[in-house]
């Protein structure tokens, strides 16, 4: 049985989320997915910063179909309430990649003259 992840929207992009670090997943991350880690604030447990790797105050890991642009220092501060929205669905890596391919094809068709 394939592992299921929470579907979120991070700054307008659909991503998969898990509270685990990658090394604790039951299956490998498929080629083509970008991995980022999230830090929680020191004042509470709100998600507040995205980077390729978080060592302290790890909140979780997200996987994205497309790269997320990070500032030159490699850390992107964000607001959980507006930038990291739970879409209330669970899906596997395979289901996510299929959904993202379909959405990409729809955008391409809509943009064609």
N, C-alpha and C positions, 0 to 999 in steps of 0.2 A: 504494500500500500504506500502510495506517495505521500510525502509530507505536505501539509497544508499551511499556508501563510495568510496573514491578514492583508487585505487590499486597502491601501491608503492612497491619498493624493498628496504629493509633496510639491508645493509651489506650482500647482497646475499639472503635474506629471503623475500618472498612475504608477505606483511602486508596490512591491511586496514588503511586508514588515514581519520581523520576528524579534522577540526579546532575547534570543540566543546569539552567541558568537558563532561564526561560520564553522569553526572546528567542532562544534557540538551538534551540527545538523546531521540528519540520518542519511543524507544523500549529497553528492557533489553539486556545486552550483553550475548550471549549464553554461557553455560557451556563449558569449554574446550578452550576458547580463553583467551590469556594473554593480559593484558592491561598495556600500558606504556604511559607516557606523555613526550612531547618534549618541551624544552625551546628554545627560540630564543636568539640570542646574544644581548648584551647591546649596541653594536655599530651599529646595523642594525636590519633587521628582518629575518636573516638567521637562519634556524634550526641548533642547535649546540650541544645539550645535551639531553640524554635520561635517564629517571628515572621512578620508579614506580609512583611517584607523584611529580608534579612541582607546586609550589605555586606562584612564581614570573616569569614574562615574559613567560607565557604559550603560546606556538605556536600551539599545537594541541595534539591529542591523536591517538595512533596506537594500533591495535589489531593484535596479532600474533597467529598462530596455534601452534607454538613451542616457548618455553621460549628463551629469549635473555639474554645471560650471561652479568651480570653487574659487575663492579669492586667492591671491598670490601666496598668502600664508597657509593655505590649505584648509582653513576652518571657516565654515559658513554659519553665521549666527542666524537663527530664525525664531519665529513665534509659533508655538505649538497650536494655539487657537486658530490661527489663520493660515499657516503654512503646512500643517501636518494633520490632514483630515482623515479620520477613519471612515471608509466607505461601506462598512458593515458586511463585507463579503470575505469568504475564505476561498483560496484556490491554490493549486499546485503550481510548480514552476512551468510545467507544460501548458496548463490552462492559461496562465498569465501570458506566456509567449504567443500562444495562438490568438488570444484576445488582442494583444498589441499589434500583431501582424494584420489582423482584420481591420483594426482602427487605422493603421497606416495606409492600407489599401483604400479605405473609404475616403481618407483625406486626399490621396492622390487622385482618385476619380473625381472628387468635388472640385479640385483645382484645375483639372484638364479643361482646355478651351472647348 
